[in-house]
Amino acid sequence: MRLLKNVLHDKVAVVSLAVLALIALAGIFAPVLAPHDPKTVHMDLRFASASWQYPLGNDQLGRCVLSRLLYGIRPSVLWVFAALALSAGIGGVVGFVAGYFRGRVDAVLMRLCDVMLSFPGYVMTLAIIGIMGVGLENILLAFVLSKWPWFARVIRSSVRQYAEAEYVKFSKAIGMSHVSIMARHIVPVATPEMAVIASSSFGSMILQISGFSFLGLGIQAPHAEWGMMLNEAREVMFSHPELMLAPGLAIVITVSAVNFLSDALQVALDPKLVRTKEQPQASVFASAVGLQGKGGV
């Protein structure tokens, strides 16, 4: 509750959260909001300008740009968020278990994480694509395989810190089970840190999925995806540069909103950053009061 309260005091964070919520809702209800089928080709409407029927115009195949933009939210944002949630879930469980029980369990799980982290994310993604073929599912699988060890390591460090607290030792002394201790005392304090870590990783994953689709390794035609829309518009970027505007702005706005929200979560979680942010305002107020005092004298 304290984290949410601090975030809601930040106007930029509130706007970013509202933007992301609208984007997510637009992707979920894309079949209702989209004015046309994003796969329908109308060669007689190639490069048609914006109109009431086609608010963002038509692409090189006469398809509705707005419809493709709305449907592109699903692979570009929603499916990436699902992969992020799965990665954070697996990494969180492994990190909690390793940080709480320690000993051989910690050693085995951390060696497994070291093995997985020895492969760079891009290299692992390209390897999976090379073995299993191009496609959105394979890229999301690569995201999960490359991200969960990173989450596990970070959460493990946080859990080790909280597991040494006096109230945790007291809970063990009175006979509380390990599951109850983790659920009541460790999960509530470690989850906000995990949310900050996940939010900072969300923006980079959106850029990565768009980049792979731009290279032709992600979702394939005729399905819509923002990176693929940029790739298709690249062929006519000099004659019709406006086709790159819609998907490009969508990526910029979404990633910017995620990054602003991540910064707000980090500030809300760290009291030192909150005080640092408030100090300039307090110093300005003190200076103003001092100037008024001198003027009165």
C-alpha positions as a printed NumPy array, in Angstrom:
array([[  0.   ,   0.   ,   0.   ],
       [  2.836,   2.39 ,   0.806],
       [  4.455,   1.685,  -2.558],
       [  1.188,   2.325,  -4.422],
       [  0.562,   5.496,  -2.413],
       [  4.013,   6.88 ,  -3.225],
       [  3.606,   6.032,  -6.915],
       [  0.219,   7.761,  -7.106],
       [  1.818,  10.951,  -5.77 ],
       [  4.004,  11.074,  -8.88 ],
       [  2.061,  12.677, -11.733],
       [  4.361,  11.249, -14.407],
       [  3.882,   7.765, -12.968],
       [  0.099,   8.165, -12.939],
       [  0.1  ,   9.289, -16.573],
       [  2.425,   6.425, -17.546],
       [  0.23 ,   3.909, -15.741],
       [ -2.869,   5.298, -17.461],
       [ -1.181,   5.11 , -20.878],
       [ -0.129,   1.494, -20.326],
       [ -3.602,   0.591, -19.094],
       [ -5.192,   2.108, -22.201],
       [ -2.729,   0.299, -24.468],
       [ -3.419,  -3.006, -22.734],
       [ -7.191,  -2.524, -22.965],
       [ -6.894,  -1.569, -26.634],
       [ -4.985,  -4.785, -27.293],
       [ -7.433,  -6.948, -25.363],
       [-10.456,  -5.444, -27.11 ],
       [ -8.771,  -5.094, -30.512],
       [-11.483,  -7.156, -32.291],
       [-14.058,  -4.659, -31.032],
       [-12.063,  -1.458, -31.559],
       [-10.443,  -2.276, -34.899],
       [-12.51 ,  -0.846, -37.764],
       [-11.397,  -3.535, -40.242],
       [ -9.795,  -6.949, -40.472],
       [ -6.022,  -6.349, -40.201],
       [ -5.276,  -9.126, -42.724],
       [ -7.703,  -8.047, -45.447],
       [ -5.916,  -6.829, -48.589],
       [ -7.373,  -4.052, -50.782],
       [ -4.953,  -3.399, -53.623],
       [ -7.155,  -0.589, -54.912],
       [ -6.492,   1.27 , -51.619],
       [ -2.687,   0.999, -51.639],
       [ -1.091,   3.962, -49.836],
       [ -4.482,   5.626, -49.392],
       [ -4.379,   8.635, -47.1  ],
       [ -6.273,   8.923, -43.83 ],
       [-10.059,   9.076, -44.038],
       [-13.078,   8.535, -41.806],
       [-13.217,   4.895, -42.879],
       [ -9.454,   4.399, -42.475],
       [ -8.303,   6.878, -39.779],
       [ -4.571,   6.119, -40.244],
       [ -4.707,   5.293, -43.934],
       [ -3.687,   2.082, -45.698],
       [ -0.351,   0.372, -46.195],
       [  1.346,  -0.991, -49.313],
       [ -1.219,  -3.804, -49.546],
       [ -4.232,  -1.647, -48.775],
       [ -4.613,  -2.992, -45.243],
       [ -5.964,  -0.755, -42.486],
       [ -3.018,   0.683, -40.547],
       [ -5.083,   1.416, -37.427],
       [ -6.427,  -2.142, -37.272],
       [ -2.953,  -3.598, -37.66 ],
       [ -1.653,  -1.22 , -34.991],
       [ -4.328,  -2.342, -32.512],
       [ -3.802,  -6.03 , -33.208],
       [ -0.049,  -5.478, -32.982],
       [ -0.429,  -4.65 , -29.279],
       [ -1.012,  -8.31 , -28.503],
       [  2.358,  -9.749, -29.608],
       [  4.313,  -6.547, -28.952],
       [  3.036,  -5.862, -25.42 ],
       [  0.603,  -8.427, -24.019],
       [  2.486, -11.577, -24.997],
       [  5.745,  -9.983, -23.903],
       [  4.134,  -9.207, -20.545],
       [  3.005, -12.847, -20.276],
       [  6.575, -14.018, -20.931],
       [  7.845, -11.527, -18.362],
       [  5.321, -12.744, -15.761],
       [  6.321, -16.369, -16.382],
       [ 10.024, -15.496, -16.118],
       [  9.478, -13.519, -12.916],
       [  7.332, -16.311, -11.481],
       [  9.9  , -19.044, -12.111],
       [ 12.799, -16.848, -11.03 ],
       [ 10.907, -15.669,  -7.963],
       [ 10.188, -19.194,  -6.757],
       [ 13.786, -20.301,  -7.323],
       [ 15.126, -17.14 ,  -5.67 ],
       [ 12.869, -17.496,  -2.633],
       [ 13.794, -21.14 ,  -2.132],
       [ 17.531, -20.561,  -2.606],
       [ 17.656, -17.453,  -0.416],
       [ 15.59 , -18.896,   2.402],
       [ 16.904, -22.447,   2.743],
       [ 20.502, -21.747,   1.68 ],
       [ 23.007, -24.594,   2.038],
       [ 23.064, -27.243,  -0.676],
       [ 19.744, -26.101,  -2.11 ],
       [ 21.148, -22.609,  -2.644],
       [ 24.383, -23.962,  -4.124],
       [ 22.652, -26.251,  -6.636],
       [ 20.099, -23.641,  -7.767],
       [ 22.697, -20.885,  -8.104],
       [ 25.025, -23.114, -10.14 ],
       [ 22.079, -23.791, -12.455],
       [ 21.513, -20.045, -12.732],
       [ 25.21 , -19.511, -13.491],
       [ 25.004, -22.005, -16.341],
       [ 21.949, -20.268, -17.821],
       [ 23.417, -16.793, -17.373],
       [ 26.596, -17.823, -19.181],
       [ 24.638, -17.611, -22.44 ],
       [ 23.923, -14.016, -23.577],
       [ 20.239, -13.377, -24.148],
       [ 20.559, -12.488, -27.821],
       [ 22.769, -15.513, -28.512],
       [ 20.287, -17.828, -26.798],
       [ 17.394, -16.326, -28.728],
       [ 19.194, -16.732, -32.058],
       [ 20.154, -20.29 , -31.139],
       [ 16.553, -21.219, -30.313],
       [ 15.35 , -19.594, -33.535],
       [ 18.003, -21.505, -35.476],
       [ 16.97 , -24.819, -33.899],
       [ 13.194, -24.417, -33.69 ],
       [ 12.594, -21.912, -36.487],
       [ 11.353, -18.342, -36.61 ],
       [  8.213, -17.348, -34.77 ],
       [  6.884, -15.397, -31.827],
       [  6.572, -18.484, -29.607],
       [ 10.267, -19.318, -29.937],
       [ 11.343, -15.776, -29.087],
       [  9.097, -15.734, -26.017],
       [ 10.531, -19.111, -24.983],
       [ 14.024, -17.653, -25.31 ],
       [ 12.973, -14.684, -23.157],
       [ 11.778, -17.01 , -20.394],
       [ 14.936, -19.142, -20.505],
       [ 17.253, -16.137, -20.42 ],
       [ 15.371, -13.994, -17.892],
       [ 14.375, -16.339, -15.071],
       [ 17.955, -16.92 , -13.785],
       [ 18.456, -13.161, -13.584],
       [ 15.274, -12.747, -11.539],
       [ 16.286, -15.683,  -9.337],
       [ 19.66 , -14.158,  -8.505],
       [ 18.245, -10.746,  -7.642],
       [ 15.385, -12.117,  -5.536],
       [ 17.723, -14.537,  -3.782],
       [ 19.918, -11.644,  -2.616],
       [ 16.869,  -9.778,  -1.308],
       [ 15.448, -12.834,   0.462],
       [ 18.78 , -13.612,   2.145],
       [ 18.719, -10.131,   3.635],
       [ 15.182, -10.429,   5.005],
       [ 15.649, -14.037,   6.167],
       [ 18.15 , -12.803,   8.779],
       [ 15.681, -10.347,  10.333],
       [ 14.804, -10.782,  14.003],
       [ 11.087, -11.286,  13.39 ],
       [ 11.87 , -14.165,  10.992],
       [ 14.112, -15.818,  13.576],
       [ 11.391, -15.353,  16.191],
       [  8.823, -16.956,  13.874],
       [ 11.088, -19.958,  13.441],
       [ 11.581, -20.173,  17.208],
       [  7.849, -20.348,  17.923],
       [  7.41 , -23.164,  15.423],
       [  5.888, -21.471,  12.361],
       [  6.262, -23.458,   9.159],
       [  8.616, -22.321,   6.435],
       [  5.747, -21.71 ,   4.029],
       [  3.937, -19.49 ,   6.546],
       [  7.081, -17.51 ,   7.31 ],
       [  7.774, -16.894,   3.636],
       [  4.158, -16.002,   2.884],
       [  3.697, -13.645,   5.861],
       [  7.096, -12.044,   6.376],
       [  9.283, -12.339,   3.278],
       [  7.009, -12.272,   0.241],
       [  5.316,  -8.933,   1.17 ],
       [  8.658,  -7.11 ,   1.546],
       [ 10.423,  -8.746,  -1.406],
       [  7.596,  -8.466,  -3.93 ],
       [  7.87 ,  -4.654,  -4.424],
       [ 11.547,  -5.011,  -5.309],
       [ 10.639,  -7.725,  -7.767],
       [  8.044,  -5.418,  -9.34 ],
       [ 10.7  ,  -2.749,  -9.877],
       [ 13.085,  -5.248, -11.471],
       [ 10.365,  -6.655, -13.722],
       [  9.193,  -3.216, -14.856],
       [ 12.735,  -2.199, -15.809],
       [ 13.067,  -5.381, -17.877],
       [  9.677,  -4.97 , -19.583],
       [ 10.751,  -2.054, -21.778],
       [ 13.87 ,  -3.819, -23.039],
       [ 11.858,  -6.938, -23.878],
       [  9.405,  -4.885, -25.95 ],
       [ 12.319,  -3.396, -27.885],
       [ 13.865,  -6.828, -28.377],
       [ 10.682,  -8.446, -29.704],
       [ 10.167,  -5.519, -32.071],
       [ 13.79 ,  -5.718, -33.18 ],
       [ 13.597,  -9.445, -33.929],
       [ 10.335,  -8.952, -35.827],
       [ 11.938,  -6.083, -37.737],
       [ 14.66 ,  -8.533, -38.816],
       [ 12.028, -11.043, -39.914],
       [ 12.688, -13.496, -37.068],
       [  9.524, -12.85 , -35.055],
       [  5.858, -13.077, -35.907],
       [  5.253, -13.759, -39.586],
       [  2.862, -12.221, -42.116],
       [ -0.033, -11.74 , -42.414],
       [ -0.214, -11.279, -38.625],
       [  0.322,  -7.757, -37.301],
       [  3.21 ,  -6.734, -35.042],
       [  4.829,  -3.332, -34.581],
       [  8.356,  -4.413, -35.514],
       [  7.118,  -6.225, -38.594],
       [  5.084,  -3.15 , -39.588],
       [  8.305,  -1.13 , -39.466],
       [ 10.044,  -3.753, -41.577],
       [  7.288,  -3.66 , -44.181],
       [  7.288,   0.153, -44.234],
       [ 11.094,   0.225, -44.613],
       [ 10.772,  -0.765, -48.266],
       [  8.793,   2.397, -49.03 ],
       [ 10.228,   4.683, -46.358],
       [ 11.376,   7.308, -48.868],
       [  8.181,   7.446, -50.904],
       [  5.739,   6.919, -48.012],
       [  7.545,   7.642, -44.723],
       [  4.232,   8.088, -42.893],
       [  3.813,   4.302, -42.739],
       [  6.687,   4.125, -40.255],
       [  5.211,   6.821, -38.05 ],
       [  2.369,   4.856, -36.401],
       [  4.3  ,   1.73 , -35.29 ],
       [  7.377,   3.793, -34.436],
       [  5.421,   6.144, -32.192],
       [  3.605,   3.196, -30.608],
       [  6.925,   1.604, -29.61 ],
       [  8.37 ,   4.898, -28.34 ],
       [  5.283,   5.786, -26.281],
       [  4.945,   2.314, -24.757],
       [  8.615,   1.915, -23.839],
       [  8.786,   5.478, -22.483],
       [  5.722,   4.885, -20.294],
       [  7.25 ,   1.648, -18.973],
       [ 10.557,   3.364, -18.192],
       [  8.89 ,   6.313, -16.441],
       [  6.789,   3.921, -14.367],
       [  9.867,   1.874, -13.5  ],
       [ 11.687,   4.982, -12.293],
       [  8.685,   5.959, -10.171],
       [  8.539,   2.483,  -8.624],
       [ 12.224,   2.643,  -7.781],
       [ 11.838,   6.051,  -6.136],
       [  8.736,   4.936,  -4.224],
       [ 10.521,   1.824,  -2.968],
       [ 13.662,   3.615,  -1.741],
       [ 12.959,   6.206,   1.01 ],
       [ 16.345,   7.821,   0.342],
       [ 15.336,   8.623,  -3.224],
       [ 12.   ,   9.995,  -2.   ],
       [ 13.773,  12.361,   0.394],
       [ 16.303,  13.335,  -2.275],
       [ 13.461,  14.173,  -4.634],
       [ 11.756,  16.289,  -1.985],
       [ 14.893,  18.13 ,  -0.831],
       [ 15.11 ,  20.535,  -3.796],
       [ 11.533,  21.634,  -3.173],
       [ 12.264,  22.153,   0.533],
       [ 15.416,  24.158,  -0.216],
       [ 13.54 ,  26.386,  -2.655],
       [ 10.868,  27.005,  -0.009],
       [ 13.53 ,  27.813,   2.618],
       [ 15.259,  30.231,   0.251],
       [ 11.987,  31.973,  -0.451],
       [ 11.303,  32.316,   3.259],
       [ 14.804,  33.702,   3.813],
       [ 14.387,  36.293,   1.097],
       [ 11.074,  37.398,   2.57 ],
       [ 12.733,  37.746,   5.998],
       [ 15.487,  39.913,   4.587],
       [ 12.978,  42.04 ,   2.744],
       [ 11.032,  42.557,   5.991],
       [ 14.174,  43.733,   7.812]])
